[in-house]
Amino acid sequence: MRTLSITLLGAVSAVLMTVPAIAHPKLIASSPVAGRTASAPTAITLKFSEKLLAAFSGLSITPLSGGGGKAATVLKTSVSPDGHTLVSRLATPLPSGSYLVSWHVVSSDTHRVAGSLRFIAR
């Protein structure tokens, strides 16, 4: 009986070790840097731990103070050639004020992950 238990435990362990780890993309860097001040940004870049699916990933920029009180105009949002960075080019530099960037991304695991960050434009 003991031999059967050890054999089954070994088989289950082997199967579990071959299952790929499924992780969600994590934000690892941003420009402007979260919580920092940037000089009139013309783009927002968010780097993630996994490759993104461009069709299901995006962001919005909302002024919290200053900035004319309306959402910034995003010229184009795309995923970089390496697949890890979401890039939004702005039609004009952001005016002075504080901003909230809300993002959502999807990677190959097809689970949507969302988050946000704040920064100040000068």
N, CA and C atoms as a LAMMPS dump frame, in Angstrom:
ITEM: TIMESTEP
0
ITEM: NUMBER OF ATOMS
366
ITEM: BOX BOUNDS ff ff ff
-5.0000000000000000e+02 5.0000000000000000e+02
-5.0000000000000000e+02 5.0000000000000000e+02
-5.0000000000000000e+02 5.0000000000000000e+02
ITEM: ATOMS id mol type element x y z
1 1 1 N 0.825 -1.191 0
2 1 2 C 0 0 0
3 1 3 C 0.875 1.263 0
4 2 1 N 1.944 1.224 0.812
5 2 2 C 2.843 2.363 0.894
6 2 3 C 3.503 2.63 -0.459
7 3 1 N 3.886 1.589 -1.162
8 3 2 C 4.516 1.734 -2.469
9 3 3 C 3.545 2.362 -3.461
10 4 1 N 2.277 1.964 -3.429
11 4 2 C 1.261 2.536 -4.307
12 4 3 C 1.073 4.021 -4.021
13 5 1 N 1.037 4.398 -2.745
14 5 2 C 0.881 5.809 -2.363
15 5 3 C 2.058 6.645 -2.855
16 6 1 N 3.242 6.132 -2.693
17 6 2 C 4.436 6.861 -3.145
18 6 3 C 4.434 6.991 -4.659
19 7 1 N 4.039 5.932 -5.353
20 7 2 C 3.977 5.97 -6.813
21 7 3 C 2.95 6.997 -7.291
22 8 1 N 1.763 7.008 -6.67
23 8 2 C 0.733 7.98 -7.037
24 8 3 C 1.181 9.403 -6.729
25 9 1 N 1.798 9.607 -5.594
26 9 2 C 2.291 10.93 -5.231
27 9 3 C 3.329 11.408 -6.245
28 10 1 N 4.207 10.522 -6.662
29 10 2 C 5.217 10.863 -7.664
30 10 3 C 4.585 11.215 -9.001
31 11 1 N 3.568 10.447 -9.403
32 11 2 C 2.896 10.713 -10.678
33 11 3 C 2.174 12.052 -10.651
34 12 1 N 1.469 12.334 -9.569
35 12 2 C 0.757 13.616 -9.448
36 12 3 C 1.75 14.769 -9.446
37 13 1 N 2.848 14.634 -8.737
38 13 2 C 3.873 15.681 -8.702
39 13 3 C 4.439 15.936 -10.089
40 14 1 N 4.689 14.88 -10.838
41 14 2 C 5.239 15.028 -12.188
42 14 3 C 4.27 15.771 -13.104
43 15 1 N 2.993 15.45 -12.994
44 15 2 C 1.986 16.133 -13.818
45 15 3 C 1.905 17.606 -13.45
46 16 1 N 1.86 17.911 -12.17
47 16 2 C 1.763 19.308 -11.736
48 16 3 C 2.981 20.12 -12.141
49 17 1 N 4.138 19.513 -12.185
50 17 2 C 5.354 20.236 -12.564
51 17 3 C 5.384 20.551 -14.058
52 18 1 N 4.618 19.82 -14.87
53 18 2 C 4.629 20.067 -16.31
54 18 3 C 3.559 21.048 -16.748
55 19 1 N 2.628 21.411 -15.86
56 19 2 C 1.584 22.366 -16.197
57 19 3 C 2.199 23.763 -16.204
58 20 1 N 2.064 24.517 -17.3
59 20 2 C 2.655 25.847 -17.333
60 20 3 C 1.979 26.776 -16.33
61 21 1 N 2.775 27.627 -15.754
62 21 2 C 2.227 28.608 -14.812
63 21 3 C 1.434 29.65 -15.584
64 22 1 N 0.227 29.901 -15.136
65 22 2 C -0.603 30.908 -15.78
66 22 3 C -0.567 32.148 -14.887
67 23 1 N 0.012 33.192 -15.426
68 23 2 C 0.12 34.433 -14.662
69 23 3 C -0.546 35.544 -15.455
70 24 1 N -0.93 36.567 -14.766
71 24 2 C -1.522 37.721 -15.411
72 24 3 C -0.437 38.762 -15.634
73 25 1 N -0.597 39.614 -16.662
74 25 2 C 0.403 40.653 -16.879
75 25 3 C 0.422 41.629 -15.711
76 26 1 N 1.618 42.016 -15.322
77 26 2 C 1.792 42.986 -14.238
78 26 3 C 2.493 44.209 -14.795
79 27 1 N 2.059 45.38 -14.363
80 27 2 C 2.716 46.619 -14.753
81 27 3 C 4.076 46.67 -14.064
82 28 1 N 5.154 46.818 -14.85
83 28 2 C 6.489 46.84 -14.253
84 28 3 C 7.189 48.186 -14.416
85 29 1 N 6.699 49.042 -15.308
86 29 2 C 7.298 50.375 -15.476
87 29 3 C 6.318 51.276 -16.216
88 30 1 N 6.456 52.581 -15.986
89 30 2 C 5.613 53.529 -16.713
90 30 3 C 6.38 54.809 -16.973
91 31 1 N 5.966 55.496 -18.015
92 31 2 C 6.482 56.831 -18.307
93 31 3 C 5.283 57.652 -18.75
94 32 1 N 4.979 58.694 -17.998
95 32 2 C 5.581 59.199 -16.783
96 32 3 C 5.512 58.161 -15.653
97 33 1 N 6.469 58.281 -14.746
98 33 2 C 6.545 57.368 -13.611
99 33 3 C 5.404 57.677 -12.645
100 34 1 N 4.755 56.64 -12.162
101 34 2 C 3.636 56.791 -11.217
102 34 3 C 4.069 57.609 -10.006
103 35 1 N 3.236 58.6 -9.661
104 35 2 C 3.494 59.413 -8.483
105 35 3 C 4.534 60.499 -8.656
106 36 1 N 5.086 60.624 -9.841
107 36 2 C 6.146 61.602 -10.099
108 36 3 C 5.641 62.741 -10.967
109 37 1 N 6.507 63.711 -11.18
110 37 2 C 6.204 64.859 -12.039
111 37 3 C 6.943 64.696 -13.357
112 38 1 N 6.248 64.977 -14.452
113 38 2 C 6.833 64.885 -15.799
114 38 3 C 6.651 66.223 -16.49
115 39 1 N 7.553 66.56 -17.371
116 39 2 C 7.494 67.815 -18.094
117 39 3 C 6.705 67.651 -19.388
118 40 1 N 5.474 68.173 -19.414
119 40 2 C 4.595 68.178 -20.598
120 40 3 C 4.673 66.89 -21.422
121 41 1 N 4.229 65.76 -20.86
122 41 2 C 4.32 64.492 -21.597
123 41 3 C 3.542 64.518 -22.911
124 42 1 N 4.094 63.877 -23.926
125 42 2 C 3.427 63.742 -25.221
126 42 3 C 3.046 62.285 -25.492
127 43 1 N 3.41 61.401 -24.561
128 43 2 C 3.075 59.98 -24.696
129 43 3 C 3.002 59.358 -23.312
130 44 1 N 2.224 58.299 -23.215
131 44 2 C 2.134 57.491 -22
132 44 3 C 2.593 56.092 -22.396
133 45 1 N 3.565 55.541 -21.682
134 45 2 C 4.013 54.178 -21.969
135 45 3 C 3.919 53.342 -20.702
136 46 1 N 3.364 52.164 -20.852
137 46 2 C 3.194 51.234 -19.74
138 46 3 C 3.817 49.9 -20.138
139 47 1 N 4.83 49.469 -19.403
140 47 2 C 5.523 48.21 -19.705
141 47 3 C 5.006 47.112 -18.776
142 48 1 N 4.695 45.952 -19.373
143 48 2 C 4.116 44.836 -18.632
144 48 3 C 5.028 43.613 -18.655
145 49 1 N 4.761 42.701 -17.736
146 49 2 C 5.575 41.501 -17.571
147 49 3 C 5.324 40.443 -18.648
148 50 1 N 4.242 40.583 -19.398
149 50 2 C 3.903 39.603 -20.436
150 50 3 C 3.523 40.306 -21.731
151 51 1 N 3.543 39.558 -22.821
152 51 2 C 3.105 40.112 -24.103
153 51 3 C 1.602 40.368 -24.059
154 52 1 N 1.205 41.489 -24.643
155 52 2 C -0.191 41.917 -24.626
156 52 3 C -0.888 41.616 -25.944
157 53 1 N -2.2 41.451 -25.886
158 53 2 C -3.023 41.348 -27.078
159 53 3 C -3.536 42.759 -27.366
160 54 1 N -3.041 43.359 -28.425
161 54 2 C -3.321 44.768 -28.725
162 54 3 C -4.81 45.057 -28.869
163 55 1 N -5.547 44.168 -29.472
164 55 2 C -6.976 44.407 -29.724
165 55 3 C -7.793 44.537 -28.441
166 56 1 N -7.272 44.043 -27.326
167 56 2 C -8.025 44.048 -26.075
168 56 3 C -7.362 44.875 -24.978
169 57 1 N -6.407 45.715 -25.348
170 57 2 C -5.657 46.497 -24.377
171 57 3 C -5.774 47.98 -24.696
172 58 1 N -5.838 48.811 -23.672
173 58 2 C -5.936 50.249 -23.907
174 58 3 C -5.838 51.03 -22.614
175 59 1 N -5.971 52.361 -22.734
176 59 2 C -5.921 53.213 -21.558
177 59 3 C -6.704 54.484 -21.794
178 60 1 N -7.005 55.165 -20.7
179 60 2 C -7.629 56.483 -20.769
180 60 3 C -6.882 57.399 -19.811
181 61 1 N -6.905 58.691 -20.114
182 61 2 C -6.22 59.691 -19.311
183 61 3 C -7.264 60.706 -18.861
184 62 1 N -7.378 60.885 -17.55
185 62 2 C -8.361 61.806 -16.997
186 62 3 C -7.655 62.84 -16.126
187 63 1 N -7.883 64.136 -16.391
188 63 2 C -7.301 65.152 -15.514
189 63 3 C -7.991 65.152 -14.151
190 64 1 N -7.202 65.215 -13.093
191 64 2 C -7.747 65.291 -11.744
192 64 3 C -7.767 66.74 -11.266
193 65 1 N -6.813 67.522 -11.754
194 65 2 C -6.771 68.962 -11.5
195 65 3 C -6.004 69.594 -12.642
196 66 1 N -6.386 70.8 -13.033
197 66 2 C -5.741 71.419 -14.196
198 66 3 C -6.15 70.677 -15.447
199 67 1 N -5.386 70.787 -16.488
200 67 2 C -5.625 70.042 -17.712
201 67 3 C -6.896 70.386 -18.449
202 68 1 N -7.551 71.484 -18.086
203 68 2 C -8.75 71.888 -18.803
204 68 3 C -10.002 71.125 -18.416
205 69 1 N -9.921 70.186 -17.455
206 69 2 C -11.105 69.506 -16.956
207 69 3 C -11.724 68.48 -17.877
208 70 1 N -11.061 68.077 -18.936
209 70 2 C -11.623 67.05 -19.811
210 70 3 C -10.561 66.01 -20.123
211 71 1 N -10.988 64.878 -20.608
212 71 2 C -10.052 63.801 -20.928
213 71 3 C -9.087 64.247 -22.021
214 72 1 N -7.85 63.815 -21.911
215 72 2 C -6.845 64.159 -22.911
216 72 3 C -7.162 63.469 -24.23
217 73 1 N -6.747 64.074 -25.308
218 73 2 C -6.938 63.48 -26.623
219 73 3 C -5.788 62.524 -26.904
220 74 1 N -6.101 61.272 -27.086
221 74 2 C -5.094 60.264 -27.407
222 74 3 C -5.045 60.129 -28.919
223 75 1 N -3.874 60.36 -29.485
224 75 2 C -3.719 60.268 -30.932
225 75 3 C -3.77 58.815 -31.397
226 76 1 N -3.004 57.95 -30.71
227 76 2 C -2.966 56.547 -31.11
228 76 3 C -2.468 55.712 -29.939
229 77 1 N -3.118 54.589 -29.697
230 77 2 C -2.646 53.637 -28.693
231 77 3 C -2.291 52.352 -29.41
232 78 1 N -1.101 51.835 -29.12
233 78 2 C -0.645 50.614 -29.768
234 78 3 C 0.23 49.818 -28.806
235 79 1 N 0.563 48.617 -29.215
236 79 2 C 1.48 47.78 -28.457
237 79 3 C 2.81 47.786 -29.205
238 80 1 N 3.903 47.941 -28.459
239 80 2 C 5.241 47.995 -29.057
240 80 3 C 5.573 46.683 -29.774
241 81 1 N 6.575 46.701 -30.66
242 81 2 C 6.944 45.484 -31.385
243 81 3 C 7.3 44.294 -30.481
244 82 1 N 7.854 44.561 -29.285
245 82 2 C 8.187 43.441 -28.39
246 82 3 C 6.953 42.869 -27.698
247 83 1 N 5.8 43.575 -27.808
248 83 2 C 4.551 43.09 -27.261
249 83 3 C 4.326 43.377 -25.791
250 84 1 N 5.294 43.959 -25.116
251 84 2 C 5.201 44.164 -23.672
252 84 3 C 4.801 45.576 -23.268
253 85 1 N 4.783 46.516 -24.199
254 85 2 C 4.568 47.916 -23.835
255 85 3 C 3.368 48.503 -24.556
256 86 1 N 2.472 49.083 -23.782
257 86 2 C 1.317 49.81 -24.306
258 86 3 C 1.748 51.265 -24.448
259 87 1 N 1.591 51.822 -25.642
260 87 2 C 2.041 53.181 -25.931
261 87 3 C 0.865 54.011 -26.43
262 88 1 N 0.617 55.149 -25.773
263 88 2 C -0.418 56.086 -26.227
264 88 3 C 0.237 57.416 -26.54
265 89 1 N 0.137 57.819 -27.789
266 89 2 C 0.686 59.104 -28.219
267 89 3 C -0.426 60.142 -28.127
268 90 1 N -0.106 61.284 -27.55
269 90 2 C -1.091 62.339 -27.35
270 90 3 C -1.042 63.334 -28.502
271 91 1 N -2.18 63.907 -28.836
272 91 2 C -2.246 64.888 -29.924
273 91 3 C -1.457 66.145 -29.565
274 92 1 N -1.464 66.514 -28.29
275 92 2 C -0.715 67.679 -27.809
276 92 3 C -0.124 67.332 -26.449
277 93 1 N 0.949 68.03 -26.036
278 93 2 C 1.498 67.777 -24.698
279 93 3 C 0.44 68.055 -23.631
280 94 1 N 0.479 67.307 -22.556
281 94 2 C -0.476 67.516 -21.474
282 94 3 C -0.196 68.832 -20.757
283 95 1 N -1.228 69.643 -20.527
284 95 2 C -1.039 70.87 -19.748
285 95 3 C -0.73 70.532 -18.287
286 96 1 N -0.228 71.507 -17.561
287 96 2 C 0.078 71.311 -16.141
288 96 3 C -1.148 70.848 -15.38
289 97 1 N -0.95 69.898 -14.495
290 97 2 C -2.034 69.376 -13.673
291 97 3 C -1.733 67.951 -13.254
292 98 1 N -2.622 67.377 -12.47
293 98 2 C -2.459 65.974 -12.082
294 98 3 C -3.408 65.124 -12.924
295 99 1 N -2.967 63.914 -13.22
296 99 2 C -3.705 63.037 -14.14
297 99 3 C -3.817 61.622 -13.584
298 100 1 N -4.896 60.966 -13.966
299 100 2 C -5.124 59.561 -13.67
300 100 3 C -5.092 58.799 -14.993
301 101 1 N -4.236 57.791 -15.067
302 101 2 C -4.19 56.9 -16.231
303 101 3 C -4.837 55.588 -15.794
304 102 1 N -5.945 55.234 -16.424
305 102 2 C -6.62 53.963 -16.167
306 102 3 C -6.337 53.048 -17.345
307 103 1 N -5.836 51.852 -17.072
308 103 2 C -5.463 50.941 -18.149
309 103 3 C -6.142 49.58 -17.971
310 104 1 N -6.243 48.888 -19.094
311 104 2 C -6.714 47.5 -19.099
312 104 3 C -5.915 46.761 -20.158
313 105 1 N -5.484 45.562 -19.832
314 105 2 C -4.689 44.765 -20.761
315 105 3 C -5.137 43.31 -20.706
316 106 1 N -4.856 42.614 -21.8
317 106 2 C -5.113 41.18 -21.899
318 106 3 C -3.873 40.548 -22.504
319 107 1 N -3.434 39.437 -21.92
320 107 2 C -2.308 38.694 -22.484
321 107 3 C -2.82 37.353 -22.998
322 108 1 N -1.92 36.447 -23.287
323 108 2 C -2.313 35.173 -23.898
324 108 3 C -3.22 34.326 -23.012
325 109 1 N -3.26 34.595 -21.704
326 109 2 C -4.158 33.821 -20.842
327 109 3 C -5.614 34.281 -20.974
328 110 1 N -5.842 35.343 -21.721
329 110 2 C -7.147 35.932 -22.063
330 110 3 C -7.911 36.513 -20.869
331 111 1 N -7.248 36.715 -19.749
332 111 2 C -7.888 37.366 -18.61
333 111 3 C -7.578 38.853 -18.637
334 112 1 N -8.614 39.665 -18.506
335 112 2 C -8.446 41.116 -18.496
336 112 3 C -7.938 41.553 -17.123
337 113 1 N -6.901 42.383 -17.135
338 113 2 C -6.329 42.939 -15.918
339 113 3 C -6.399 44.45 -16.059
340 114 1 N -6.804 45.137 -14.998
341 114 2 C -6.93 46.598 -15.065
342 114 3 C -6.23 47.228 -13.863
343 115 1 N -5.878 48.476 -14.037
344 115 2 C -5.236 49.206 -12.965
345 115 3 C -5.185 50.686 -13.303
346 116 1 N -4.537 51.438 -12.45
347 116 2 C -4.401 52.868 -12.71
348 116 3 C -3.146 53.401 -12.032
349 117 1 N -2.758 54.593 -12.462
350 117 2 C -1.636 55.289 -11.841
351 117 3 C -1.882 56.773 -11.989
352 118 1 N -1.234 57.546 -11.134
353 118 2 C -1.363 59.007 -11.151
354 118 3 C -0.002 59.613 -11.361
355 119 1 N 0.021 60.772 -12.012
356 119 2 C 1.249 61.542 -12.168
357 119 3 C 0.883 63.011 -12.308
358 120 1 N 1.892 63.865 -12.256
359 120 2 C 1.696 65.301 -12.392
360 120 3 C 2.462 65.778 -13.62
361 121 1 N 1.799 66.582 -14.434
362 121 2 C 2.454 67.198 -15.605
363 121 3 C 2.799 68.639 -15.233
364 122 1 N 3.97 69.09 -15.652
365 122 2 C 4.4 70.481 -15.432
366 122 3 C 4.788 71.108 -16.732
